[in-house]
Amino acid sequence: MSFAEVLAGLPAVDHLAGIELIGPEGEKAQIENKPGSQGSVKVYHYLLQKYGSLDRAAANAGLILYAEHTLDARANPGKHPNIDRLLAIVADGRPWSMRIQAA
């Protein structure tokens, strides 16, 4: 499946302003529900609903959902920060927590 096909099957996130991510050392990241990152909001929201946090299992599932973009992220570190984060979680096993931000 392509990333576009994956996104079509995920729940809508129109009710979200974004998702706040909290790393294992307190670092924070934000994914805003705006053009260019709406697909990531959908993926991360789905992972939160299914797994409750971004642990290694959730990160692996996310990499599958990102489909062809995961291959591009592996070939071009830094190009896809939301995928790079999942790759780092798989590599180091340190989970991140997530908080939904309502619109």
Backbone bond lengths (Angstrom), bond angles and torsions (degrees), N, CA, C in turn:
res aa  C-N    CA-C-N  psi(-1)  N-CA   C-N-CA  omega(-1)  CA-C   N-CA-C  phi
1 M - - - 1.448 - - 1.520 110.50 -
2 S 1.304 116.16 144.63 1.464 120.75 175.69 1.528 109.42 -83.76
3 F 1.322 115.93 165.12 1.456 120.24 178.89 1.535 110.42 -60.52
4 A 1.321 117.68 -39.63 1.466 120.93 178.70 1.528 110.92 -60.88
5 E 1.334 116.81 -40.42 1.468 120.58 178.23 1.523 111.07 -67.79
6 V 1.327 116.87 -39.24 1.462 121.06 177.05 1.526 109.57 -60.45
7 L 1.335 116.44 -49.59 1.467 120.44 -178.47 1.522 111.93 -58.74
8 A 1.318 117.16 -38.36 1.463 120.97 -179.60 1.524 111.51 -61.41
9 G 1.326 117.74 -26.63 1.456 121.54 -179.14 1.518 115.14 -92.52
10 L 1.333 117.08 -4.03 1.465 120.42 -179.27 1.524 110.32 -92.55
11 P 1.341 117.02 153.00 1.466 120.28 179.59 1.531 112.16 -60.86
12 A 1.325 115.31 150.89 1.467 121.64 177.62 1.521 110.30 -64.80
13 V 1.328 115.98 150.68 1.469 121.40 179.02 1.533 111.03 -126.80
14 D 1.319 116.55 26.00 1.459 120.78 -179.29 1.523 111.99 -60.68
15 H 1.313 117.37 -24.29 1.458 122.64 -178.27 1.533 113.12 -82.14
16 L 1.332 117.08 0.56 1.463 121.42 -177.97 1.523 112.13 -108.97
17 A 1.337 115.40 142.01 1.465 120.95 170.97 1.521 108.94 -85.75
18 G 1.333 115.20 -27.11 1.452 120.60 -179.86 1.508 111.68 165.89
19 I 1.320 114.69 -169.05 1.466 121.65 178.98 1.519 107.55 -133.87
20 E 1.333 115.33 130.18 1.460 121.03 175.16 1.521 108.17 -95.77
21 L 1.318 116.35 135.45 1.462 122.32 -179.80 1.523 108.25 -114.99
22 I 1.336 115.83 137.13 1.458 121.32 -179.89 1.525 107.94 -123.12
23 G 1.331 115.11 119.80 1.457 121.23 -176.99 1.519 113.16 -80.92
24 P 1.319 116.53 172.38 1.465 122.03 -175.83 1.531 113.57 -64.84
25 E 1.319 117.52 -18.77 1.467 120.63 179.16 1.523 110.98 -112.11
26 G 1.334 116.23 19.24 1.450 121.07 177.27 1.518 115.02 87.64
27 E 1.330 117.31 -1.63 1.455 119.28 177.86 1.526 109.85 -65.80
28 K 1.327 115.80 149.10 1.457 120.36 -177.14 1.514 110.78 -123.14
29 A 1.313 114.42 149.06 1.458 122.40 174.47 1.521 107.06 -140.10
30 Q 1.304 115.75 156.77 1.455 121.62 -177.90 1.520 108.86 -130.99
31 I 1.323 116.22 134.25 1.461 121.02 171.40 1.519 105.57 -116.55
32 E 1.315 116.64 112.11 1.458 121.69 -178.06 1.523 110.74 -88.63
33 N 1.310 114.62 145.28 1.464 120.95 178.45 1.523 108.36 -83.88
34 K 1.329 115.14 79.38 1.458 122.17 -179.74 1.523 107.95 -143.99
35 P 1.320 117.28 163.89 1.465 119.24 179.78 1.533 111.28 -51.97
36 G 1.318 114.57 134.94 1.455 121.17 -178.89 1.516 113.21 99.29
37 S 1.332 116.34 -21.89 1.475 118.66 178.28 1.529 112.59 -133.16
38 Q 1.326 117.38 4.08 1.465 120.30 179.65 1.527 112.37 -61.30
39 G 1.321 117.00 -36.59 1.465 120.03 177.85 1.515 110.93 -63.62
40 S 1.317 117.47 -39.84 1.466 120.48 178.19 1.524 111.16 -66.73
41 V 1.335 116.89 -37.30 1.474 119.29 176.23 1.517 109.21 -60.73
42 K 1.329 117.31 -42.40 1.470 120.15 178.61 1.532 111.65 -62.49
43 V 1.330 116.47 -44.96 1.465 120.20 -179.06 1.525 110.58 -64.74
44 Y 1.311 117.04 -50.68 1.463 120.38 -177.53 1.530 111.41 -65.21
45 H 1.330 117.63 -37.76 1.470 120.27 176.85 1.531 110.15 -61.84
46 Y 1.316 116.28 -44.28 1.463 120.19 177.33 1.532 110.38 -59.72
47 L 1.326 117.22 -45.17 1.466 120.72 -179.97 1.522 111.30 -62.69
48 L 1.327 117.20 -38.95 1.459 120.61 177.14 1.517 110.66 -63.76
49 Q 1.316 117.28 -44.34 1.462 120.89 179.94 1.530 111.57 -63.83
50 K 1.315 117.19 -39.13 1.462 120.89 -175.67 1.532 113.26 -84.06
51 Y 1.335 117.83 -38.03 1.466 120.70 -171.95 1.529 113.83 -112.99
52 G 1.313 118.54 -20.90 1.459 121.56 179.11 1.519 114.61 85.19
53 S 1.303 118.10 -22.23 1.465 122.91 176.19 1.522 107.92 -159.19
54 L 1.321 115.10 175.71 1.466 119.85 178.53 1.518 109.35 -98.46
55 D 1.320 116.01 78.99 1.461 119.88 174.26 1.526 108.36 -94.84
56 R 1.301 116.92 -174.53 1.468 120.60 -176.47 1.532 111.84 -59.95
57 A 1.326 117.98 -40.96 1.472 121.01 179.98 1.525 110.82 -64.15
58 A 1.335 117.01 -43.73 1.463 120.96 178.99 1.529 110.42 -65.17
59 A 1.322 116.81 -41.53 1.465 120.59 179.75 1.527 111.09 -62.65
60 N 1.309 117.17 -43.13 1.471 120.34 177.26 1.525 110.80 -61.20
61 A 1.334 116.62 -43.17 1.463 120.33 178.25 1.525 110.24 -62.65
62 G 1.328 117.01 -40.62 1.457 121.07 178.77 1.515 112.24 -62.55
63 L 1.324 116.53 -39.79 1.467 119.94 178.77 1.523 111.34 -62.49
64 I 1.309 116.69 -35.09 1.462 120.82 176.20 1.530 109.92 -67.75
65 L 1.335 116.78 -42.71 1.462 120.76 -179.01 1.527 112.05 -63.74
66 Y 1.313 117.20 -35.38 1.465 120.07 179.63 1.533 112.56 -70.78
67 A 1.312 116.94 -8.95 1.473 123.22 172.56 1.526 112.62 48.36
68 E 1.324 117.44 -123.70 1.466 121.44 -174.38 1.533 112.64 -62.81
69 H 1.313 117.66 -22.73 1.470 119.77 179.40 1.528 111.73 -70.85
70 T 1.317 117.63 -25.74 1.466 120.54 176.61 1.525 110.20 -64.98
71 L 1.323 116.78 -42.28 1.470 120.40 177.27 1.521 110.70 -62.11
72 D 1.319 117.07 -41.88 1.456 120.92 179.11 1.529 110.67 -65.86
73 A 1.321 117.29 -39.19 1.471 121.05 179.00 1.523 110.99 -64.57
74 R 1.316 117.00 -39.92 1.469 120.17 177.95 1.536 111.28 -63.98
75 A 1.327 115.84 -36.91 1.463 120.93 -178.55 1.535 112.58 -80.41
76 N 1.329 116.65 -20.92 1.468 121.34 -174.91 1.532 110.59 -135.75
77 P 1.330 118.17 71.19 1.468 120.29 -180.00 1.532 111.25 -52.88
78 G 1.331 114.84 136.34 1.456 121.08 179.93 1.517 113.92 95.68
79 K 1.315 117.91 -18.57 1.468 122.02 -178.02 1.528 111.42 -74.25
80 H 1.325 116.87 -32.45 1.473 122.65 -176.95 1.531 108.83 -127.52
81 P 1.327 118.65 80.92 1.471 120.39 -174.28 1.529 114.61 -59.16
82 N 1.325 118.11 -31.42 1.463 119.61 -179.61 1.530 111.50 -72.88
83 I 1.316 116.48 -27.96 1.462 120.58 174.60 1.527 109.49 -82.27
84 D 1.329 117.38 -39.00 1.469 121.07 176.91 1.529 110.51 -55.32
85 R 1.342 116.49 -39.19 1.461 120.70 178.84 1.529 110.40 -61.15
86 L 1.323 117.03 -42.95 1.470 120.55 179.10 1.521 110.88 -65.16
87 L 1.317 116.53 -40.90 1.468 120.28 177.77 1.528 110.67 -61.34
88 A 1.329 116.96 -39.73 1.470 120.73 178.76 1.522 111.42 -66.30
89 I 1.321 117.18 -39.10 1.469 120.42 178.74 1.524 110.14 -64.76
90 V 1.317 117.04 -41.71 1.467 120.13 176.94 1.526 109.96 -62.06
91 A 1.316 116.94 -41.58 1.465 121.13 -176.86 1.522 112.83 -70.16
92 D 1.343 117.34 -43.95 1.467 118.24 -174.49 1.527 113.98 -102.88
93 G 1.331 117.88 -12.73 1.459 120.99 175.88 1.519 114.93 74.40
94 R 1.336 117.42 5.26 1.463 119.62 -178.37 1.526 109.93 -90.69
95 P 1.329 117.66 116.95 1.462 121.32 -174.90 1.528 113.65 -75.19
96 W 1.298 114.99 155.89 1.449 124.80 172.29 1.525 108.06 -114.03
97 S 1.315 117.86 152.07 1.452 121.29 173.40 1.529 108.46 -103.77
98 M 1.327 115.82 163.24 1.458 121.24 -176.81 1.524 109.73 -135.37
99 R 1.324 114.44 147.96 1.464 121.70 175.33 1.519 108.83 -132.00
100 I 1.304 115.74 131.38 1.463 121.62 176.43 1.510 108.73 -76.55
101 Q 1.321 115.91 140.02 1.456 121.90 174.08 1.522 107.62 -114.60
102 A 1.323 115.73 112.71 1.458 120.78 -177.80 1.517 111.06 -69.48
103 A 1.334 115.27 149.56 1.476 120.63 179.27 1.512 109.64 -76.28
